[in-house]
Amino acid sequence: MAKLIIDNVTYEVPDGEQMAQACETAGIPFSCNSGVCGTCQIEILEGAENINELNREETELAMDRTHRLGCQCKILSGTVKATY
């Protein structure tokens, strides 16, 4: 079980699963869940190596490994600390 820490609150996320539900529970705004609007942007403070590679975030929204969309991230394993 992976851990997502947002503003000092820890959420458990099954390894390899989307972290969208935990982000939404933490109060991060979601509008579309398909990676095109950018409202759920988060900043990865620690553990970027534990998240899947960038997909359309990079090509369509010019994001990088530490600025991601909560709806597009999967925690592969370990712990990720983020903020919004």
N, C-alpha and C positions, 0 to 999 in steps of 0.2 A: 504494500500500500504506500503510495507516494504522499507527500505532504505539500500543500500550498499554503504559504503564510502571507496574508494580506493585512496590512495595518495591525500586526501583532496578534491576529486571530488565525489559528491553524485549522485547515480543512483537509480531510483525508480524501484522496482521489485514487481510484484503482490505477495501478501501473498501466500506461499506454492509453489511458482514457482522456477524453476532452476535459479541460478544466473550466468549461463555460458555466456549468451549473454552480460550481463553487464561486466563481467570479460574480455571477449574478446574485447569489446569496449574500455576498460581501457588499453589494450595493453598486457594483459597476454597471453603468447603463448599457443596455442592449437594445438595438433597434431592428437588426436584420438577421443575425446569426449566420450569415453566409460570407462574411469577410469583405464586403464591399463598402460599407458605410463608415467604418472607423470609430464609431461611438464607444466601443469597448476597449479602447487602447489602454494598455497597461505598461508599466516600466518594470523590467526584471532587474531586481537589485542583486540577487544572488541565485546561482543555480541555472543559468542559461544553458549550460551543457546538458541539463536534464530534460530539455524541451525539444520537441520535434523541430526539424529544419523549417526555415521560412518557406512559404509557398507563394500564393498570389499577393501576400502582404508586401513583399519586397518589390515585385514588378508593378503592382497597381497603386500602392500607397507609400512607396519609398521608405519602408520601415527597415529596421536592422535587428540583430539578435537580442538587443535589450529593450527595444520598443516594439511591442507585439500587440496583436488583437487577441483578447481573451477567448473569443469564439473560435479561433483557429489553432490555439495551442493545445498540445497533448503533453502531459507529463509522462515521460518514459519510465522514470523511477526517481527515487531520492527526494530531495527537498528543494522547493523553489520559493524564493521570497520576492514579493511584488508589491507595487503600489499603483494607484491610479490618480 
